Amino acid sequence: MAVKKSSDLFEKCFKFDKAKTLMSHNLYPFFRMIESAQEPEVIMNGKKMIMIGSNNYLGLTNHPKVKEAAIEAIRKYGTGCAGSRFLNGTLSIHVELEEKLARFMRKEAALVFSTGFQVNLGVISALVGKDDIVIIDKMDHASIIDGCRLSFGEVKKFKHNDMADLERVLKEYEDKGKLVVVDGVFSMEGDIANLPDIIDLCKKYNARLMVDDAHGIGVLGATGRGTAEYFGVEKEVDLIMGTYSKSLASIGGFISGDSDVIHFIKHFARSLIFSASPPPASVASVSAAVDIIENEPERREKLWKNTNKMLNGFRDLGFKIGNSQTPIIPIIVGEDEKAFLMAMMLQEEGVFANVAVTPAVPNGMALIRTSYMATHTEEQLDFVLNAFKKVGKTLGII
């Protein structure tokens, strides 16, 4: 006899116990409360921790110039805009930031959104119609996947950074309007999209290319303009998206590209039109951060010095770090349970690192996600390596 399904919508909530089980075993690594600024050293439960779980790559979230810009913006404009960009929520500083970002990204125009997630939701769903195809890397960020879900187009995935598989998909839909969307730097793996070959394939099959450069801007390129600058292909990438919550020290996001395309997005991106405008303090913070990126290249140089130290350090200790090429360095652990345990053991050693398990990563590829800042000191990084060495040996990982 068939079991009758519950008609209570909340039944799934009452049955969900995975997180509670982890909590009961002191293995829950999420929503940890931090009591200080996002610096290389943070306070958690009154205890000092070395932070290697932040995307504050250039160390700007607590920079005096960034904070002062936010304070001045509040003094002039108040704390919020009380409406959407589309209606009453466009301030002069929004337009000024868009002009600055367009210049910085070497594009004709830019458009700012309230979050980076909303950029991908709005742009992809605005551009990809019912007769179009959107093609994404299997390891693309969740916001890209959700943007595809909101579009009326058909969604196709290709194997991670696999150009032969991308060409297979492009060839299959040669007669359709196509948008290829990739991360510039992949947020869990730390590797970089093969933009030169992707661009060649997009040209061959008449596809447009959008790059989510959330983790590339401020990090890659001779002047910190991201993955396209790193490869010298800025003119060949149709749309470059960025977020403020990494190197740009705030919250929000933007899209940059040809003025006609940005104009279209401005009038069809629902996540822009129907969301409250980014608050003045956030906008001013980003503007100040862009100035610092341009005027203080030594920050990026220090970031790469720290990154290379840690890439070499983890390899020398015998950890598996995949194909990481950036300040995002994954320590591949294997099973989800071992990753949870490792994160808590590191916490006991005074190191704050993040956990990535299925479905964020493939099954059996659970990892500790570490990321580094320009403001980490040699002593702090040595402390981290020693903690990983101790925990890694205890767990039999190295």
C-alpha positions in Angstrom: 0.0 0.0 0.0 1.4 3.4 -1.0 2.4 5.8 1.7 0.4 8.9 1.5 2.5 12.0 1.0 2.2 14.8 3.6 0.3 17.8 2.4 2.2 20.1 4.8 4.6 22.3 2.9 6.8 22.5 6.0 7.3 18.8 6.3 10.6 18.9 4.6 11.8 21.6 7.1 10.9 19.4 10.1 12.7 16.4 8.6 15.9 18.3 7.7 18.5 17.2 10.3 21.8 17.2 8.5 23.0 20.6 9.9 21.6 19.8 13.3 23.6 16.5 13.4 26.8 18.4 12.6 26.0 21.0 15.3 25.5 18.3 17.9 28.9 16.9 17.1 30.6 20.4 17.0 31.4 19.9 13.3 29.2 22.7 11.9 31.4 25.2 10.0 28.8 27.6 8.7 27.4 30.9 10.0 30.3 31.4 12.4 30.0 34.7 14.1 33.0 37.1 13.7 33.3 40.0 16.1 35.8 42.2 14.2 36.6 43.6 10.8 37.6 41.4 7.9 41.3 41.6 8.6 44.1 38.9 8.4 43.4 38.4 12.1 39.8 38.3 13.4 38.1 37.8 16.7 35.7 34.9 17.1 34.2 33.9 20.5 36.7 36.3 22.0 39.6 34.4 20.5 42.1 35.7 17.9 42.1 33.7 14.6 44.1 34.0 11.4 41.5 34.6 8.7 42.1 32.6 5.5 38.4 32.4 4.6 37.9 35.9 3.3 37.7 37.3 -0.3 39.2 40.6 0.9 42.1 40.0 -1.4 43.6 43.5 -1.3 42.8 44.1 2.4 40.6 47.2 1.6 37.5 46.5 3.7 39.0 48.3 6.7 41.2 50.8 4.7 40.9 54.4 6.2 40.2 56.0 2.8 37.4 53.5 2.0 35.8 53.9 5.4 36.0 57.7 5.2 34.4 57.7 1.7 31.5 55.7 3.1 31.0 58.1 6.0 31.1 61.1 3.8 28.5 59.6 1.5 26.2 59.0 4.4 26.6 62.6 5.5 25.6 63.8 2.0 23.1 61.3 0.8 21.8 59.5 4.0 21.7 55.7 4.5 19.5 54.6 1.6 17.8 55.5 -1.6 14.2 54.4 -0.8 13.6 53.1 -4.3 15.0 51.4 -7.4 17.5 52.7 -9.9 14.7 52.7 -12.4 12.6 55.1 -10.6 13.8 57.4 -7.8 17.0 55.6 -6.6 19.6 56.8 -9.0 21.9 59.2 -7.3 24.7 61.2 -8.8 27.3 58.9 -7.2 25.7 55.9 -8.9 26.3 57.5 -12.3 29.8 58.7 -11.3 30.7 55.1 -10.3 29.3 53.7 -13.5 31.5 56.1 -15.5 34.5 55.2 -13.4 34.0 51.5 -13.7 33.5 51.8 -17.5 36.9 53.6 -17.7 38.5 51.1 -15.3 37.3 48.1 -17.3 38.1 49.8 -20.6 34.5 49.4 -21.8 32.0 51.9 -23.2 29.5 51.7 -20.3 28.8 50.0 -17.0 25.7 49.5 -14.9 25.7 48.9 -11.1 23.4 46.5 -9.2 22.7 46.0 -5.6 24.5 42.6 -5.4 26.8 40.6 -7.6 24.3 37.8 -7.6 21.6 40.1 -9.0 24.0 41.1 -11.9 24.0 37.5 -13.2 20.3 37.0 -12.6 19.4 40.2 -14.4 21.9 40.2 -17.3 21.5 36.6 -18.3 17.7 36.6 -18.1 17.5 39.9 -20.0 19.7 38.8 -22.9 18.8 35.1 -23.4 15.3 34.7 -25.0 13.2 31.6 -25.7 15.0 30.9 -29.1 18.5 31.4 -27.6 21.1 29.2 -26.0 23.2 30.0 -22.9 26.3 27.9 -22.6 28.1 27.6 -19.2 31.1 25.9 -17.6 29.9 23.1 -15.3 31.8 24.8 -12.4 30.3 28.2 -12.9 29.0 30.1 -9.9 25.5 29.4 -8.6 24.4 32.9 -9.6 25.1 32.1 -13.2 23.1 28.9 -13.0 20.2 30.8 -11.4 20.4 33.5 -14.1 20.1 30.8 -16.7 17.1 29.3 -14.9 15.3 32.7 -15.0 15.9 33.1 -18.7 13.6 31.6 -21.3 16.5 30.1 -23.3 17.9 26.6 -23.4 20.8 25.9 -21.0 23.8 23.8 -22.0 26.9 22.9 -19.9 30.4 22.0 -21.0 33.0 20.2 -19.0 35.2 22.4 -16.8 37.6 24.4 -18.9 37.3 21.7 -21.7 37.6 23.5 -25.0 36.7 20.4 -27.1 33.5 20.0 -25.2 32.7 23.7 -25.5 33.2 23.4 -29.3 30.9 20.4 -29.4 28.1 22.4 -27.8 28.7 25.5 -29.9 28.7 23.4 -33.1 25.5 21.7 -32.2 23.7 25.1 -31.9 25.5 27.0 -34.7 22.3 28.5 -36.0 21.0 29.8 -32.7 21.8 33.0 -30.8 24.4 32.0 -28.1 25.8 33.5 -24.9 28.8 31.7 -23.3 29.2 32.6 -19.6 32.3 31.6 -17.6 33.9 32.6 -14.4 37.2 34.3 -15.0 38.6 32.8 -11.8 36.7 29.8 -10.5 35.7 30.4 -6.9 36.3 27.0 -5.4 39.1 25.6 -7.6 41.2 28.8 -7.9 42.0 28.1 -11.6 41.6 30.5 -14.5 39.3 30.2 -17.5 41.1 29.7 -20.8 39.8 32.9 -22.3 42.0 33.0 -25.4 40.7 29.7 -26.7 37.1 30.4 -25.5 37.2 33.7 -27.5 38.5 31.9 -30.6 35.6 29.4 -30.4 33.0 32.1 -29.8 34.2 33.9 -32.9 34.2 30.7 -34.9 30.6 29.9 -34.0 29.3 33.5 -33.7 28.6 33.4 -30.0 28.8 36.3 -27.5 31.0 36.0 -24.3 30.3 37.1 -20.8 32.9 36.7 -18.0 32.1 36.7 -14.3 35.3 38.2 -13.0 34.3 38.5 -9.3 37.6 36.9 -8.2 39.7 38.3 -10.9 39.2 42.1 -10.6 41.9 43.6 -8.4 43.9 40.4 -8.5 44.8 39.5 -12.1 46.3 41.6 -14.9 49.1 44.1 -15.0 47.0 46.9 -13.5 44.4 44.7 -11.7 41.7 44.9 -14.3 41.1 41.1 -14.2 41.2 38.0 -16.3 40.8 39.7 -19.7 43.7 42.0 -19.0 45.7 39.1 -17.7 45.4 37.4 -21.1 45.4 40.7 -23.1 41.9 40.1 -24.6 39.9 42.9 -23.1 38.5 44.0 -26.5 37.4 40.5 -27.3 35.2 39.9 -24.2 31.7 41.2 -24.8 30.6 41.6 -21.2 32.6 41.7 -18.0 30.8 41.3 -14.7 32.3 42.2 -11.3 31.3 42.2 -7.7 32.2 44.6 -4.9 32.4 42.0 -2.1 35.9 40.8 -3.0 38.7 43.3 -3.9 36.3 46.2 -4.1 35.6 46.1 -0.3 31.8 46.5 -0.2 28.6 44.8 -1.5 27.1 45.1 -4.9 28.0 44.4 -8.5 28.3 45.7 -12.0 28.2 44.7 -15.7 30.4 46.5 -18.3 30.3 46.3 -22.1 29.1 48.1 -25.2 26.8 51.1 -24.5 23.9 49.7 -26.6 24.0 46.4 -24.7 24.2 48.0 -21.3 21.3 50.3 -22.3 19.2 47.2 -23.2 20.1 45.5 -19.9 19.2 48.7 -18.0 15.6 48.4 -19.4 15.1 44.6 -19.2 17.0 43.3 -16.1 14.3 42.6 -13.6 16.8 42.3 -10.7 17.8 45.9 -11.4 14.4 47.4 -12.1 12.6 45.8 -9.1 15.4 46.0 -6.5 16.2 48.8 -4.2 19.2 50.9 -5.3 22.7 50.3 -3.8 23.1 52.4 -0.7 25.4 55.5 -0.9 28.0 54.2 1.6 28.5 51.1 -0.6 28.8 53.0 -3.8 31.3 55.5 -2.3 33.4 52.6 -0.8 33.8 51.0 -4.2 34.8 54.3 -5.8 37.5 54.7 -3.2 38.7 51.1 -3.6 39.0 51.5 -7.4 41.3 54.5 -6.8 43.4 52.5 -4.4 43.8 49.7 -6.9 45.0 52.1 -9.5 47.3 54.1 -7.2 48.7 51.3 -5.0 50.0 48.5 -7.3 52.2 47.3 -4.4 49.1 45.8 -2.8 48.7 43.4 -5.7 52.4 42.6 -5.7 52.2 41.7 -2.0 49.1 39.6 -2.7 51.0 37.6 -5.3 54.0 37.2 -3.0 51.7 35.8 -0.4 49.9 33.6 -2.9 53.1 32.0 -4.3 54.4 31.4 -0.7 51.2 29.5 0.1 51.0 27.6 -3.2 54.5 26.4 -2.7 54.1 25.8 1.0 51.0 23.5 0.6 52.6 21.6 -2.2 55.8 21.1 -0.2 53.8 19.7 2.7 52.2 17.2 0.4 48.6 18.6 0.2 46.6 18.2 -3.0 45.7 21.7 -4.2 44.4 20.9 -7.7 45.1 23.4 -10.5 45.0 26.5 -8.4 46.7 29.5 -10.0 45.4 32.3 -7.8 44.9 33.4 -4.1 42.1 30.9 -3.9 43.9 27.7 -2.8 41.7 24.6 -2.2 43.0 21.8 0.1 41.4 18.7 -1.4 40.3 16.4 1.5 38.0 13.9 -0.1 35.0 12.9 2.0 32.6 15.5 3.4 32.9 14.3 7.0 36.7 14.7 6.9 36.4 18.2 5.6 34.0 19.2 8.4 36.4 17.7 11.0 39.4 19.3 9.5 37.8 22.8 9.5 37.0 22.4 13.2 40.5 21.1 14.0 42.0 24.1 12.2 39.7 26.4 14.2 41.0 24.9 17.4 44.5 25.7 16.1 43.5 29.3 15.6 42.9 29.3 11.8 39.6 30.3 10.2 39.1 28.4 6.9 36.0 27.6 4.8 34.6 24.2 3.9 33.2 23.2 0.5 31.3 19.9 0.2 28.8 18.4 -2.2 26.9 19.8 -4.2 29.3 22.8 -4.2 32.1 20.4 -5.3 31.9 17.0 -7.0 31.2 14.0 -4.8 34.4 12.8 -3.1 36.2 16.1 -3.7 35.3 17.9 -0.5 37.8 20.6 0.3 39.0 23.3 2.7 38.9 26.5 0.7 41.6 29.0 1.7 42.2 32.5 0.3 44.8 35.1 1.0 45.1 38.9 1.4 47.8 41.4 0.5 47.8 42.3 4.2 48.7 38.8 5.6 52.2 38.9 7.2 54.9 36.2 6.8 54.4 35.2 10.4 50.7 34.7 9.9 51.2 32.6 6.8 53.8 30.5 8.6 51.4 30.0 11.4 48.8 28.8 8.9 51.1 26.3 7.3 52.2 24.9 10.6 48.5 24.5 11.7 47.7 22.7 8.4 50.8 20.4 8.8 49.7 19.4 12.3 46.1 18.8 11.4 46.9 17.2 8.0 49.2 14.6 9.7 46.7 13.9 12.5 44.0 13.1 9.8 46.4 11.2 7.6 45.9 13.6 4.7 49.7 14.1 4.4 
